[in-house]
Amino acid sequence: MDIINVRLPDKVLRDVDHLAEKHSLTRSEVMRQALTIYLHITENVGTLLRPIVFQVKPAQISYARHGDVSILKMPTGHAIVTGSTSSGAVGPKELDKVKVDGKVLGKFLARVALMDVTATGAFPLLLSVTLGVESEPTGNDIIEGIKREARSIGLDPNQVIMENTEDNFQTVQTGAGLTVVGLANEDELRLGKTMPGDLIVAIGRPKVGEEVIPAEARGEIADLRNVVQLNQRKYVHDISAVGSFGIASEAKMMAYGVGRQLKLLEAPGLDLQKTAGPATVVLATVDHERIDELREIIPKPINVVGEIL
């Protein structure tokens, strides 16, 4: 292990010492973790974040919507991407309509919002969890499920998750919400990259309610890791998680978003109108010559559902 000597301003050293004392760590451990997190962020965002004086006025920020995410484009060349999801009457409580363990609910809450944000090419920096249930036991179970899903793409839950629960009143039905905030360089966003001649492929099969967990066990639905795999391929252009509007509707939005027409294609055994529930399907526009390569990378049901004209 190499030793590196670094000169730091007094204020930075005071901050390091404060964190070290607060978390019972050494100076070197705080600095090692800070550097590890910084390198992870810059690697996933794409290029080194430029040191800037962040003086931005609201009038300089442009706002856009893309499916279920909001995008704030800064004059600095960066973009803040936010996505959110919610759930009601799903969980372990007395009056819940769909009975699932809190950890399972947390996993799918995190998956939906993280899919939406990472599909744009942004790197998630913050997960804000708002729960209409008590912290113990239901809230903690949901948060544990969220943490597990965050870890699946290399996030440190202790760094990125904020949480709030309802501990003033006894609740008999589960309500939950989650918002994800991500960061990207604007020129690296995966938005509007679709090309004429691209094929739209669906990864996974639409499932909803009590169908979801058995389908996941059979490897029939898309997951967060699949979005990361798609993001790593340059021949994959735009990526979009499918929710309650179904595959056909989401495919049309992908085509119309770049001013093109869509030729919708039938896929045997795949209902293009059915709700995909908690993002059980992911769509991607792909170079038509690379479909077989995609099938080798992702061992999930993959169907061609459209062509960009």
Backbone as numpy.savetxt, mean C-alpha at the origin, in Angstrom:
# Nx Ny Nz CAx CAy CAz Cx Cy Cz
33.89 -5.58 10.55 33.04 -4.38 10.55 33.92 -3.14 10.55
33.73 -2.25 9.58 34.51 -1.02 9.49 34.00 0.02 10.47
34.91 0.87 10.94 34.56 1.97 11.84 34.66 3.27 11.06
33.62 4.11 11.14 33.59 5.38 10.42 33.45 6.51 11.43
34.33 7.50 11.33 34.25 8.68 12.18 33.47 9.76 11.46
32.45 10.31 12.13 31.60 11.34 11.53 31.50 12.53 12.47
31.65 13.74 11.93 31.47 14.95 12.72 30.01 15.40 12.60
29.37 15.65 13.73 27.97 16.05 13.73 27.80 17.34 14.53
26.87 18.20 14.10 26.59 19.43 14.86 26.11 19.07 16.27
26.32 20.02 17.20 25.94 19.78 18.59 24.46 19.46 18.72
23.60 20.16 17.95 22.17 19.93 18.05 21.81 18.50 17.66
22.44 18.00 16.58 22.17 16.63 16.15 22.61 15.64 17.22
23.77 15.90 17.84 24.23 15.01 18.90 23.29 15.02 20.09
22.75 16.21 20.42 21.79 16.27 21.52 20.54 15.45 21.20
20.08 15.55 19.93 18.91 14.76 19.52 19.21 13.26 19.59
20.40 12.87 19.15 20.79 11.46 19.21 20.82 10.97 20.65
21.41 11.78 21.54 21.49 11.39 22.94 20.10 11.30 23.58
19.21 12.21 23.18 17.85 12.18 23.71 17.15 10.88 23.32
17.28 10.49 22.04 16.65 9.25 21.58 17.29 8.03 22.24
18.60 8.08 22.40 19.29 6.95 23.02 18.81 6.74 24.45
18.67 7.85 25.20 18.19 7.75 26.57 16.73 7.30 26.62
15.92 7.84 25.71 14.49 7.54 25.70 14.23 6.06 25.44
15.01 5.46 24.53 14.76 4.08 24.13 15.80 3.09 24.67
16.63 3.57 25.62 17.66 2.71 26.25 18.59 2.10 25.20
19.08 2.94 24.31 20.01 2.51 23.27 21.32 3.28 23.40
22.33 2.77 22.71 23.59 3.52 22.64 23.53 4.54 21.52
24.44 5.50 21.57 24.54 6.47 20.48 24.71 5.79 19.13
25.63 4.84 19.08 25.94 4.20 17.81 24.75 3.41 17.27
23.93 2.82 18.17 22.77 2.07 17.71 21.72 3.00 17.13
21.50 4.17 17.76 20.56 5.14 17.21 21.00 5.58 15.82
22.28 5.87 15.67 22.79 6.34 14.38 22.74 5.23 13.34
23.01 3.99 13.77 22.93 2.86 12.83 21.52 2.67 12.32
20.52 2.73 13.24 19.14 2.57 12.83 18.67 3.71 11.94
19.09 4.93 12.27 18.71 6.09 11.46 19.24 5.95 10.04
20.49 5.51 9.92 21.09 5.34 8.59 20.42 4.20 7.83
20.09 3.11 8.53 19.42 1.97 7.89 18.06 2.39 7.33
17.28 3.13 8.14 15.97 3.59 7.68 16.11 4.55 6.50
17.07 5.46 6.56 17.28 6.42 5.46 17.64 5.70 4.16
18.54 4.74 4.25 18.94 4.01 3.04 17.77 3.22 2.48
16.95 2.65 3.37 15.78 1.89 2.92 14.79 2.80 2.19
14.57 3.99 2.74 13.64 4.93 2.11 14.16 5.36 0.75
15.41 5.75 0.67 15.93 6.25 -0.60 15.99 5.16 -1.67
16.26 3.93 -1.24 16.28 2.83 -2.21 14.90 2.59 -2.80
13.86 2.62 -1.95 12.51 2.33 -2.42 11.87 3.49 -3.14
12.18 4.72 -2.74 11.63 5.87 -3.46 12.28 5.95 -4.83
13.54 5.57 -4.93 14.13 5.48 -6.26 15.44 6.22 -6.39
15.51 7.48 -5.99 16.73 8.26 -6.09 16.95 8.97 -4.78
18.16 9.45 -4.59 18.50 10.13 -3.35 17.63 11.35 -3.16
17.01 11.46 -1.99 16.19 12.63 -1.70 17.11 13.84 -1.56
16.82 14.86 -2.33 17.68 16.03 -2.34 17.49 16.84 -1.06
18.60 17.27 -0.41 18.44 18.15 0.76 17.91 19.50 0.31
16.75 19.90 0.81 16.14 21.14 0.39 15.61 21.90 1.59
15.43 23.18 1.41 14.72 23.96 2.40 13.24 23.85 2.04
12.49 23.15 2.90 11.13 22.80 2.54 10.19 23.95 2.88
10.19 24.95 2.01 9.32 26.10 2.18 8.31 26.11 1.04
7.19 25.49 1.28 6.17 25.32 0.25 4.88 25.99 0.72
4.31 26.81 -0.14 3.03 27.44 0.16 1.90 26.59 -0.41
0.74 26.59 0.24 -0.38 25.77 -0.26 -0.70 26.01 -1.72
-0.56 27.24 -2.19 -0.89 27.55 -3.58 0.06 26.86 -4.57
1.21 26.41 -4.07 2.19 25.76 -4.94 1.96 24.25 -5.06
1.05 23.72 -4.26 0.79 22.29 -4.26 -0.35 21.98 -5.21
-0.16 21.01 -6.10 -1.24 20.58 -6.98 -1.82 19.28 -6.46
-3.14 19.19 -6.49 -3.86 18.04 -5.95 -4.46 17.22 -7.09
-4.40 15.91 -6.97 -5.00 15.04 -7.98 -5.54 13.80 -7.30
-6.54 13.19 -7.92 -7.07 11.91 -7.46 -6.77 10.86 -8.52
-6.42 9.68 -8.06 -6.18 8.56 -8.96 -6.77 7.33 -8.30
-7.99 6.96 -8.73 -8.66 5.84 -8.08 -8.92 6.15 -6.63
-8.39 5.34 -5.73 -8.63 5.50 -4.30 -7.51 6.25 -3.58
-6.60 6.88 -4.33 -5.52 7.62 -3.68 -5.58 9.10 -4.06
-5.07 9.92 -3.15 -4.90 11.34 -3.41 -3.42 11.63 -3.54
-3.08 12.52 -4.47 -1.68 12.81 -4.75 -1.45 14.31 -4.63
-0.51 14.68 -3.80 -0.14 16.07 -3.61 1.25 16.27 -4.22
1.31 17.01 -5.31 2.57 17.23 -6.01 3.19 18.55 -5.54
4.44 18.45 -5.08 5.14 19.59 -4.51 6.03 20.26 -5.55
6.31 21.55 -5.39 7.23 22.22 -6.31 8.67 21.73 -6.17
8.95 20.93 -5.16 10.28 20.38 -4.95 10.57 19.16 -5.82
9.52 18.67 -6.52 9.70 17.45 -7.32 9.27 16.20 -6.61
8.76 16.34 -5.39 8.27 15.19 -4.64 6.75 15.12 -4.69
6.22 13.98 -4.35 4.77 13.80 -4.28 4.42 13.03 -3.01
3.40 13.51 -2.33 2.85 12.80 -1.17 1.60 12.06 -1.64
1.56 10.77 -1.37 0.45 9.93 -1.82 -0.26 9.37 -0.59
-1.58 9.54 -0.54 -2.34 9.02 0.60 -3.44 8.08 0.11
-3.66 7.03 0.85 -4.73 6.08 0.57 -5.38 5.66 1.87
-6.65 5.36 1.84 -7.33 4.98 3.07 -8.36 3.89 2.82
-8.74 3.22 3.88 -9.77 2.19 3.80 -10.47 2.12 5.15
-11.63 1.50 5.16 -12.39 1.36 6.41 -13.15 0.04 6.39
-13.62 -0.33 7.57 -14.37 -1.58 7.69 -15.40 -1.44 8.80
-16.58 -2.00 8.59 -17.61 -1.98 9.61 -18.35 -3.30 9.65
-18.69 -3.75 10.84 -19.44 -4.99 11.04 -18.67 -6.23 10.59
-17.34 -6.10 10.53 -16.47 -7.25 10.25 -15.49 -7.37 11.41
-15.48 -8.50 12.08 -14.60 -8.67 13.22 -15.12 -9.71 14.19
-14.61 -9.70 15.42 -14.96 -10.75 16.39 -16.08 -10.39 17.34
-16.71 -9.22 17.19 -17.68 -8.75 18.18 -19.09 -9.32 17.96
-19.90 -9.16 18.99 -21.23 -9.76 19.05 -22.11 -9.43 17.85
-22.15 -8.20 17.42 -23.06 -7.79 16.34 -22.36 -7.69 14.98
-21.15 -8.19 14.87 -20.47 -8.19 13.56 -21.17 -9.16 12.61
-21.33 -8.73 11.36 -22.01 -9.56 10.36 -21.11 -10.64 9.80
-19.83 -10.31 9.63 -18.83 -11.29 9.18 -17.86 -11.51 10.32
-17.81 -12.74 10.82 -16.98 -13.04 11.98 -15.57 -13.42 11.55
-14.60 -12.59 11.92 -13.20 -12.90 11.68 -12.39 -12.47 12.89
-11.24 -13.07 13.04 -10.31 -12.71 14.10 -9.79 -11.28 13.86
-9.50 -10.56 14.93 -9.00 -9.20 14.80 -7.72 -9.10 14.00
-6.84 -10.09 14.14 -5.58 -10.06 13.40 -5.83 -10.17 11.90
-6.81 -10.97 11.53 -7.15 -11.12 10.11 -7.71 -9.80 9.56
-8.58 -9.17 10.33 -9.13 -7.88 9.91 -8.02 -6.86 9.73
-7.10 -6.81 10.69 -5.98 -5.86 10.59 -5.12 -6.10 9.36
-4.88 -7.36 9.07 -4.07 -7.70 7.90 -4.67 -7.16 6.62
-5.98 -7.36 6.45 -6.60 -6.93 5.20 -6.82 -5.41 5.16
-7.04 -4.78 6.30 -7.08 -3.32 6.31 -5.77 -2.75 5.81
-4.67 -3.24 6.36 -3.35 -2.75 5.95 -3.07 -3.08 4.49
-3.47 -4.27 4.08 -3.18 -4.69 2.70 -3.85 -3.77 1.69
-5.12 -3.44 1.92 -5.85 -2.61 0.96 -5.18 -1.24 0.81
-4.97 -0.55 1.92 -4.42 0.80 1.85 -2.97 0.81 1.37
-2.18 -0.17 1.81 -0.79 -0.24 1.37 -0.70 -0.58 -0.12
-1.58 -1.45 -0.59 -1.61 -1.76 -2.02 -1.87 -0.50 -2.84
-2.88 0.29 -2.43 -3.23 1.48 -3.19 -2.05 2.44 -3.29
-1.34 2.63 -2.18 -0.23 3.59 -2.17 0.99 3.05 -2.91
1.38 1.80 -2.63 2.57 1.25 -3.27 2.37 1.04 -4.76
1.12 0.84 -5.19 0.85 0.66 -6.63 1.23 1.90 -7.43
1.25 3.07 -6.79 1.63 4.30 -7.49 3.14 4.46 -7.60
3.88 3.61 -6.91 5.33 3.74 -6.87 5.83 4.49 -5.66
4.91 4.92 -4.78 5.31 5.64 -3.57 5.75 4.66 -2.49
6.59 5.15 -1.57 7.04 4.33 -0.45 6.28 4.75 0.80
5.60 3.81 1.48 4.81 4.17 2.66 5.69 4.64 3.82
5.29 5.76 4.42 6.04 6.32 5.54 5.24 6.31 6.84
3.91 6.29 6.74 3.08 6.39 7.93 1.77 5.63 7.75
1.37 4.88 8.77 0.07 4.22 8.81 -0.68 4.75 10.02
-1.79 5.43 9.81 -2.60 5.97 10.89 -3.84 5.10 11.06
-3.94 4.45 12.23 -4.99 3.48 12.49 -6.02 4.09 13.45
-7.27 4.13 13.04 -8.33 4.67 13.90 -9.38 3.58 14.10
-9.53 3.14 15.35 -10.37 2.00 15.65 -11.52 2.39 16.58
-12.73 1.96 16.21 -13.90 2.18 17.04 -14.14 1.04 17.99
-13.07 0.50 18.56 -13.15 -0.61 19.53 -12.15 -0.35 20.64
-12.30 -1.07 21.73 -11.39 -0.95 22.86 -10.01 -1.49 22.50
-9.00 -1.01 23.20 -7.64 -1.45 22.89 -7.40 -2.91 23.24
-7.95 -3.37 24.35 -7.73 -4.76 24.79 -9.07 -5.46 24.97
-9.32 -6.56 24.22 -8.34 -7.25 23.36 -8.45 -6.89 21.88
-9.62 -6.39 21.44 -9.90 -6.30 20.00 -8.94 -5.38 19.27
-8.73 -4.18 19.83 -7.88 -3.21 19.16 -6.46 -3.71 18.99
-5.90 -4.32 20.04 -4.53 -4.82 19.95 -4.40 -5.95 18.93
-5.43 -6.77 18.81 -5.41 -7.84 17.81 -5.40 -7.25 16.40
-6.24 -6.25 16.17 -6.28 -5.62 14.84 -4.94 -4.98 14.52
-4.38 -4.29 15.49 -3.09 -3.62 15.27 -1.98 -4.63 15.01
-2.04 -5.77 15.69 -1.04 -6.81 15.44 -1.12 -7.31 14.00
-2.35 -7.47 13.48 -2.51 -7.87 12.08 -1.95 -6.83 11.13
-2.15 -5.55 11.45 -1.61 -4.47 10.64 -0.08 -4.50 10.66
0.48 -4.73 11.84 1.95 -4.77 11.96 2.54 -5.90 11.13
1.90 -7.07 11.16 2.43 -8.20 10.39 2.44 -7.89 8.90
1.38 -7.24 8.42 1.32 -6.92 6.99 2.36 -5.87 6.64
2.57 -4.90 7.53 3.59 -3.87 7.28 4.98 -4.50 7.20
5.24 -5.47 8.06 6.55 -6.13 8.04 6.79 -6.89 6.74
5.71 -7.32 6.08 5.87 -8.13 4.86 6.55 -7.37 3.74
6.56 -6.03 3.81 7.29 -5.25 2.79 8.43 -4.46 3.41
8.89 -4.90 4.58 10.09 -4.32 5.16 9.89 -3.09 6.01
8.64 -2.75 6.36 8.41 -1.59 7.22 8.59 -1.98 8.68
9.06 -1.03 9.48 9.18 -1.23 10.92 7.94 -0.68 11.59
7.05 -1.53 12.10 5.79 -1.05 12.69 6.00 -0.04 13.80
7.09 -0.18 14.56 7.34 0.75 15.66 7.66 2.15 15.18
8.06 2.26 13.91 8.40 3.56 13.35 7.23 4.19 12.60
6.40 3.38 11.96 5.46 3.94 10.98 3.99 3.91 11.41
3.65 3.24 12.50 2.23 3.09 12.86 1.84 4.03 14.00
0.77 4.79 13.75 0.09 5.56 14.80 -1.27 4.93 15.03
-1.72 4.90 16.27 -2.97 4.18 16.55 -3.85 4.94 17.54
-5.15 4.76 17.39 -6.10 5.36 18.32 -7.29 4.42 18.47
-7.70 4.19 19.71 -8.80 3.27 19.99 -9.89 3.96 20.80
-11.03 3.30 20.89 -12.17 3.81 21.67 -12.23 3.09 23.01
-11.77 3.78 24.05 -11.74 3.16 25.38 -12.68 3.85 26.37
-13.53 4.73 25.85 -14.48 5.42 26.72 -15.81 4.67 26.85
-16.16 3.90 25.80 -17.44 3.23 25.78 -17.28 1.77 25.38
-18.16 0.93 25.86 -18.17 -0.48 25.47 -18.80 -0.60 24.09
-18.15 -1.31 23.19 -18.66 -1.46 21.82 -19.06 -2.91 21.57
-20.09 -3.08 20.73 -20.59 -4.42 20.43 -20.46 -4.75 18.94
-19.89 -3.82 18.16 -19.65 -4.05 16.73 -18.34 -3.38 16.35
-17.62 -4.02 15.45 -16.28 -3.54 15.10 -16.33 -2.49 14.00
-15.61 -1.40 14.22 -15.42 -0.37 13.20 -13.95 0.00 13.16
-13.39 0.13 11.96 -11.96 0.39 11.84 -11.66 1.19 10.59
-10.63 2.02 10.68 -10.17 2.78 9.53 -8.66 2.86 9.52
-8.08 3.00 8.35 -6.63 3.08 8.23 -6.26 3.99 7.07
-5.33 4.90 7.31 -4.81 5.79 6.27 -3.32 5.59 6.14
-2.84 5.49 4.90 -1.41 5.34 4.62 -0.92 6.58 3.90
0.21 7.10 4.33 0.86 8.24 3.68 2.19 7.77 3.10
2.40 8.03 1.82 3.63 7.62 1.16 4.32 8.78 0.48
5.56 8.57 0.10 6.38 9.60 -0.54 7.02 9.05 -1.80
7.11 9.88 -2.83 7.76 9.46 -4.07 8.36 10.68 -4.76
9.30 10.44 -5.64 9.71 11.47 -6.58 8.64 11.53 -7.67
8.17 12.72 -7.98 7.05 12.86 -8.90 7.30 12.18 -10.24
8.52 12.28 -10.76 8.80 11.72 -12.08 8.88 10.20 -12.07
8.80 9.58 -10.89 8.85 8.12 -10.80 7.51 7.51 -10.42
6.47 8.34 -10.33 5.14 7.81 -10.04 4.67 6.91 -11.18
4.03 5.81 -10.83 3.48 4.90 -11.84 2.05 5.32 -12.16
1.91 6.44 -12.80 0.61 6.98 -13.16 0.65 7.46 -14.60
-0.28 6.98 -15.41 -0.31 7.41 -16.81 0.82 6.87 -17.66
1.39 5.74 -17.25 2.50 5.13 -18.01 2.01 4.12 -19.05
0.72 3.81 -19.03 0.17 2.81 -19.94 0.36 3.22 -21.40
0.69 2.23 -22.23 0.97 2.47 -23.65 -0.09 1.80 -24.53
-0.37 2.34 -25.72 -1.25 1.65 -26.67 -0.68 0.26 -26.99
-1.53 -0.73 -27.02 -1.09 -2.10 -27.26 -0.82 -2.89 -26.00
-0.75 -2.21 -24.85 -0.58 -2.92 -23.58 -1.77 -3.84 -23.33
-1.49 -4.94 -22.67 -2.56 -5.81 -22.19 -2.81 -5.52 -20.72
-4.06 -5.62 -20.32 -4.39 -5.50 -18.90 -4.55 -6.90 -18.34
-3.74 -7.20 -17.33 -3.81 -8.52 -16.71 -4.37 -8.39 -15.30
-5.12 -9.40 -14.90 -5.67 -9.47 -13.54 -4.92 -10.54 -12.77
-4.32 -10.14 -11.66 -3.67 -11.10 -10.76 -4.63 -11.39 -9.63
-5.02 -12.64 -9.47 -5.97 -13.03 -8.45 -7.40 -13.12 -8.97
-8.28 -13.63 -8.13 -9.69 -13.76 -8.47 -10.53 -12.95 -7.48
-11.61 -12.32 -7.95 -12.42 -11.49 -7.05 -13.12 -12.33 -5.98
-12.89 -11.96 -4.74 -13.53 -12.63 -3.60 -14.00 -11.56 -2.62
-15.03 -11.90 -1.87 -15.59 -10.94 -0.92 -16.13 -11.68 0.29
-16.15 -11.00 1.44 -16.74 -11.58 2.65 -16.06 -12.86 3.09
-16.88 -13.87 3.34 -16.37 -15.13 3.87 -15.61 -15.95 2.83
-15.60 -15.50 1.56 -14.83 -16.21 0.53 -13.33 -15.93 0.64
-12.98 -14.81 1.27 -11.61 -14.29 1.16 -10.57 -15.19 1.81
-10.79 -15.58 3.06 -9.76 -16.33 3.79 -9.50 -17.70 3.16
-10.53 -18.49 2.82 -10.25 -19.76 2.13 -9.53 -19.55 0.79
-9.91 -18.49 0.06 -9.27 -18.22 -1.23 -7.80 -17.87 -1.05
-7.49 -17.14 0.02 -6.08 -16.81 0.28 -5.29 -18.08 0.57
-5.88 -18.98 1.34 -5.20 -20.24 1.67 -4.91 -21.06 0.42
-5.78 -20.92 -0.61 -5.57 -21.65 -1.86 -4.68 -20.89 -2.84
-4.20 -19.72 -2.46 -3.33 -18.93 -3.34 -4.06 -18.31 -4.51
-5.35 -17.96 -4.32 -6.17 -17.46 -5.42 -6.32 -15.94 -5.46
-5.83 -15.24 -4.42 -6.00 -13.78 -4.41 -4.65 -13.08 -4.40
-4.65 -11.85 -4.90 -3.43 -11.05 -4.92 -3.09 -10.59 -3.50
-1.82 -10.28 -3.29 -1.43 -9.74 -1.98 -0.42 -8.61 -2.18
0.00 -8.05 -1.07 0.87 -6.87 -1.11 2.21 -7.17 -1.77
2.73 -8.35 -1.53 4.02 -8.72 -2.12 3.93 -8.75 -3.64
2.77 -9.13 -4.18 2.60 -9.13 -5.64 2.72 -7.72 -6.21
2.20 -6.72 -5.50 2.33 -5.33 -5.95 3.80 -4.92 -5.98
4.54 -5.31 -4.94 5.98 -5.01 -4.90 6.69 -5.67 -6.08
6.34 -6.93 -6.36 6.95 -7.63 -7.50 6.66 -6.92 -8.82
5.43 -6.45 -8.99 5.07 -5.72 -10.21 5.85 -4.42 -10.31
6.01 -3.74 -9.19 6.73 -2.47 -9.17 8.18 -2.61 -9.61
8.73 -3.79 -9.45 10.14 -4.01 -9.77 10.38 -4.32 -11.24
9.30 -4.40 -12.05 9.43 -4.75 -13.47 9.13 -3.55 -14.34
10.07 -3.16 -15.17 9.89 -1.98 -16.03 8.86 -2.23 -17.13
8.64 -3.47 -17.50 7.65 -3.75 -18.54 6.22 -3.72 -17.99
6.10 -3.57 -16.68 4.80 -3.32 -16.06 4.65 -1.81 -15.95
3.57 -1.28 -16.49 3.40 0.16 -16.56 2.56 0.71 -15.43
1.25 0.63 -15.49 0.40 1.09 -14.40 -0.12 -0.10 -13.61
-0.34 0.12 -12.30 -0.82 -0.92 -11.39 -2.01 -0.36 -10.62
-3.03 -1.18 -10.43 -4.20 -0.71 -9.69 -4.85 -1.86 -8.94
-5.10 -1.66 -7.64 -5.81 -2.66 -6.85 -7.31 -2.54 -7.12
-7.98 -3.67 -7.24 -9.41 -3.70 -7.54 -10.20 -3.88 -6.25
-11.22 -3.06 -6.08 -12.07 -3.17 -4.90 -13.50 -3.50 -5.27
-14.42 -2.75 -4.70 -15.84 -3.09 -4.81 -16.43 -2.85 -6.19
-15.78 -2.04 -7.05 -16.36 -1.76 -8.36 -16.10 -2.88 -9.38
-15.17 -3.76 -9.08 -14.92 -4.89 -9.96 -13.87 -4.64 -11.02
-13.47 -5.74 -11.68 -12.37 -5.70 -12.65 -12.70 -4.83 -13.86
-13.88 -5.00 -14.44 -14.23 -4.28 -15.65 -14.19 -2.77 -15.44
-14.76 -2.31 -14.34 -14.79 -0.89 -14.04 -13.38 -0.34 -13.84
-12.55 -1.07 -13.10 -11.18 -0.61 -12.84 -10.36 -0.60 -14.13
-10.57 -1.59 -15.00 -9.85 -1.64 -16.28 -10.21 -0.44 -17.15
-11.49 -0.07 -17.17 -11.92 1.09 -17.95 -11.26 2.36 -17.44
-11.16 2.50 -16.12 -10.53 3.68 -15.54 -9.05 3.74 -15.90
-8.39 2.59 -15.97 -6.97 2.58 -16.34 -6.79 3.06 -17.78
-7.70 2.63 -18.67 -7.61 3.04 -20.08 -7.98 4.51 -20.25
-9.10 4.92 -19.66 -9.55 6.29 -19.82 -8.60 7.29 -19.16
-7.88 6.82 -18.16 -6.92 7.69 -17.47 -5.78 8.14 -18.35
-5.51 7.41 -19.43 -4.47 7.82 -20.37 -5.08 8.20 -21.72
-6.40 8.44 -21.72 -7.07 8.90 -22.94 -7.18 7.85 -24.02
-7.25 6.58 -23.65 -7.33 5.50 -24.63 -8.64 4.73 -24.46
-8.97 3.94 -25.48 -10.12 3.06 -25.42 -9.69 1.68 -24.91
-10.65 0.95 -24.39 -10.37 -0.38 -23.86 -11.14 -1.44 -24.62
-10.45 -2.49 -25.00 -11.11 -3.68 -25.53 -11.15 -4.70 -24.40
-12.34 -4.87 -23.82 -12.48 -5.80 -22.70 -12.53 -7.23 -23.23
-11.79 -8.11 -22.60 -11.69 -9.51 -23.04 -12.27 -10.43 -21.97
-12.99 -11.44 -22.41 -13.52 -12.41 -21.47 -12.43 -13.38 -21.03
-12.46 -13.70 -19.75 -11.52 -14.68 -19.20 -12.33 -15.82 -18.61
-12.10 -17.04 -19.06 -12.90 -18.18 -18.58 -12.89 -18.29 -17.06
-14.06 -18.37 -16.48 -14.19 -18.56 -15.04 -13.94 -17.33 -14.20
-13.78 -16.16 -14.84 -13.49 -14.93 -14.11 -14.64 -13.94 -14.30
-15.28 -13.57 -13.21 -16.39 -12.62 -13.25 -15.83 -11.21 -13.21
-15.92 -10.49 -14.34 -15.33 -9.16 -14.44 -16.16 -8.10 -13.74
-17.37 -8.43 -13.36 -18.26 -7.45 -12.71 -18.27 -7.61 -11.19
-17.84 -8.72 -10.68 -17.96 -9.02 -9.25 -17.03 -8.14 -8.42
-17.50 -7.71 -7.25 -16.65 -6.98 -6.33 -15.44 -7.83 -5.94
-14.31 -7.16 -5.82 -13.09 -7.86 -5.41 -12.81 -7.66 -3.93
-13.82 -7.18 -3.19 -13.69 -7.09 -1.75 -12.46 -6.31 -1.30
-11.69 -6.88 -0.38 -10.50 -6.18 0.13 -9.29 -6.32 -0.80
-9.43 -5.78 -2.01 -8.33 -5.77 -2.98 -7.78 -7.17 -3.25
-8.67 -8.11 -3.55 -8.23 -9.48 -3.83 -7.69 -9.64 -5.25
-7.85 -8.60 -6.07 -7.34 -8.61 -7.44 -6.51 -7.35 -7.67
-5.41 -7.51 -8.40 -4.60 -6.37 -8.82 -4.53 -6.39 -10.34
-4.77 -5.23 -10.96 -4.63 -5.08 -12.40 -3.30 -4.41 -12.73
-2.73 -4.81 -13.86 -1.49 -4.18 -14.33 -1.53 -4.09 -15.84
-1.06 -2.98 -16.39 -0.90 -2.87 -17.84 0.53 -3.30 -18.16
0.63 -4.23 -19.11 1.90 -4.92 -19.35 2.19 -4.98 -20.84
3.45 -4.86 -21.19 3.89 -5.10 -22.56 3.41 -6.48 -22.98
2.73 -6.55 -24.13 2.08 -7.82 -24.53 3.07 -8.96 -24.74
4.35 -8.65 -24.94 5.34 -9.70 -25.17 5.88 -10.29 -23.87
5.47 -9.72 -22.71 6.07 -10.15 -21.45 5.11 -10.88 -20.52
3.95 -11.25 -21.02 2.95 -11.90 -20.17 3.46 -13.22 -19.59
4.10 -14.02 -20.42 4.60 -15.31 -19.94 5.64 -15.12 -18.84
6.48 -14.10 -19.00 7.48 -13.82 -17.98 6.83 -13.45 -16.65
5.74 -12.72 -16.73 5.03 -12.33 -15.53 4.45 -13.56 -14.83
3.95 -14.49 -15.61 3.37 -15.71 -15.03 4.43 -16.55 -14.31
5.67 -16.47 -14.76 6.74 -17.22 -14.11 7.11 -16.61 -12.77
6.93 -15.29 -12.64 7.34 -14.58 -11.43 6.29 -14.69 -10.33
5.01 -14.60 -10.72 3.93 -14.55 -9.73 3.08 -15.81 -9.85
3.16 -16.70 -8.87 2.40 -17.97 -8.93 0.97 -17.82 -8.46
0.23 -16.93 -9.07 -1.17 -16.68 -8.75 -1.96 -16.78 -10.05
-3.29 -16.92 -9.97 -4.09 -16.88 -11.21 -3.87 -15.56 -11.94
-3.43 -15.63 -13.19 -3.20 -14.43 -14.00 -3.99 -14.56 -15.29
-4.87 -13.61 -15.53 -5.72 -13.61 -16.72 -5.62 -12.30 -17.47
-5.57 -12.38 -18.80 -5.64 -11.18 -19.63 -7.10 -10.77 -19.74
-7.42 -9.54 -19.31 -8.82 -9.11 -19.28 -9.10 -7.94 -20.21
-8.06 -7.40 -20.84 -8.30 -6.26 -21.73 -7.08 -5.88 -22.53
-7.33 -5.03 -23.53 -6.24 -4.50 -24.36 -6.45 -3.00 -24.52
-5.36 -2.24 -24.41 -5.42 -0.78 -24.57 -5.32 -0.46 -26.06
-6.33 0.22 -26.60 -6.37 0.53 -28.03 -5.81 1.93 -28.29
